[in-house]
């Protein structure tokens, strides 16, 4: 076995790990936004608290009738357009942005916090476990393919 060749290849491939993870983030973007949409249905924020409460009692009653799972808390799901517009954009190899193309994005992100458009810790853990597994597998396949 040529260990020097393997070491050189390992060094070269180490630089590709961020690219591999970046590609996997894009490929898994539907899973990411679906997790955010599902959390919103229950009115949950990224810390497992609530997104917010409604100041109008009548509107709260309307929302409970249309989505009882949120138990009267803000759920960001009135028409579904905000959730359908969720997008994962790659900013660099290690930075991503999740936003909505819906026209209400700016107003809602200011009102309830831009963090509502991010993954919660459980989602992050599950996703990154998967991404790191695939990235490591790809890395090892490329290093040991001598």
C-alpha angles and dihedrals in degrees: 000000000000102000094178090058090048092049091050091048092047091053091050094046093049088071090055096056093088090050091051092050090046092054091047091051090056092046090050096045093109090055089049096051093041089058090052092048091049091051091050091055088066093044091243126151126212092274094053091255123112125284091227146292131264120249093206113072091201092054091047089054090049091051092048089053092050097039115014092172090078090055093222096311124123109282105173090224109105099126099002092235094114091054094042088054095055110128136179112218124190110226096175137336092288104023129077137174127210115201141143126249088210115116091238093061097097094046095046095044089053093045100045102018133269088252089075086075093061136081121267120237094265091052091048093049094049094045096045092046087057094043094048091047092053093042091050091047091050091046094051093044090054094044097047095040091096 
